[in-house]
């Protein structure tokens, strides 16, 4: 009965449109990096600077305040990156770009998947099919070896009984 009451309470909140129908156990995402907050405030005050979450190749994340050059280019560690207003990330009053060190364009929700999903990845499919076929080949080889050994034993026994 307790779960039913809880579900009814949630349904009432949803129908009333109170917006507070999240589970009490879930927590909202909060930035605990103070450097992020200070840089976000500075970027809001300076129109020619943007806040960047820089994803490095060594799996580190840096928050940087970068100057915009010629309208839509920023330079981080002598590497040029192109900015696109459609690639902005917003959380509350904070606005920033997420940029990978190896890419020239920022990460966005609109990034097109170019065949690198696991569902239709051709190389991955070949690997899986190859592994299945190898297991079947090994099983077939074991059967053939077992039949050859059995036939050899039968021939040896028949030769001993009738030939010797």
N, C-alpha and C positions, 0 to 999 in steps of 0.2 A: 504494500500500500504506500510506503514511503516514496518509492520511485514514481509511482503514478501521480501522487500529489505534487512532486517536484516537476514532472513533465507538464501537468496542468498549469502550474504556476508560471512556467516558462512560456507556455502557449498564450496565457493571458497577457503577459508582458509583450509578446510579439504582436498580438492583436491590438493592444492599446497603443502600440507604436512608441513605447517609452524608450526604446533603443538600448535599454540596459538588460538585454536578454542573454548576455554572455555568462558563461559558467563562472562561479565565484573563484574557482581554482585557477582559471587562466589569468595571466598577468599581461598587461600592456607592455609593449617594447619600449624601453627607455635607454637613452644614451647615457652611459656612465662616464664617458670620456670628457673630462673638463676641457681639454684642449679643443675638442670638437665644438663645444658651446661657445668658447671664446672666439674661435675662428669664424663660426657662423655669425656671431654678432658683428665682427669686423667686416665680413663680406657684405652684410646688409648695409653697413655704413659707407662702403667704398663701391661705387657702381662699376668700376673697371676691374674689379677682382671677383673671382668665383671660388667657392669652397669645393675642393676635390677630395674624394675618398680614393686613394691611389692603391690599387691592388698590385703588389710587386710579384715578380716571378718566384721569389723565395718564400712565398706564402705569408707575407707580412702586409699589414694594412697601415697606411699613413694618411693622415688628414693634412692637407696642405692648402694654403691660400695662394692662388696663382693669378697673375696678371693676364688679362685677355689682350692678345696682340691682333691687330687688324680685324677686329670684329668677331672672329670665331675660332681663334687658334690660341692654345696655351702651350708653354714649353715647360716640361718637368724633366730635370736631369738630362738636358740636351736632347730630349725626345719630344717631337711635336705631336700634339693631339688636337683633333678637330672637335669643336663643341657643337651641339645641336640642341636648341631649346626644347625639342620634344623628348629629350633624354634626361630631363631634370628629375630628381628624386625629391619628394616632399614628405616631411614628417612634422606635422604641427606647423610651427612657424619657421622651421629650418628647411633650407633648400640647398642642394648640392648635386654634383655630378659624381658618378662612379666610373673610374677609368682604369682599365687594365694596362699594365706596363707594356705588354706586347701588342696592344691594339692601338689604332689611331683614332677610332671612334669610341664614344662612351657607351657603357652598358645601358641598355634600355629595355623596357617591356616589349617594345615593338621589334626586337631582334628576330630576324627570320631564322628558323631552324633549317639548316642546309644539309640535312641527311645525317646529322650526327646523333640522332635519337637512337636508343637501343632497339626500338621496334623495327626500324628499317635500315639499319646500318649494314651495308653490304659486307664489309670485312668481318664484322662481328658474326654475321649470319654464316659466312664461310667457315669461320673458326668453330662455331658450334656444330655445324654439319660435319666438318672434318673430324671433330672429336667423337661424334656419334658413329661415323663410318669406321674410324679406327677401332673402336670397341667391338663393332660387329666383325671386322676383319680378324681381330685377335681371337674372338670366339670361334670363328670359322676355322682358323688355323689350328686351334686347340682340338677341335673336333676331328680334323683331318689327321693330325698327328696321333690322336687316340685310336682312330680306325687303322692306321698303318701299323702301330705297335700291336694292336689286337690281332691283325691279320698275320703279322710276323710270328707272334706267339702261337697261333693256331697252326701255321705252316711248320714251325719247329716241333710242336707236339706230334703232328701227323708224320713228320719225317722220322722222329724217334720211334714211334709205334710201328709204322709200316716199312720204313727204310732201314732201320738199324738192327 
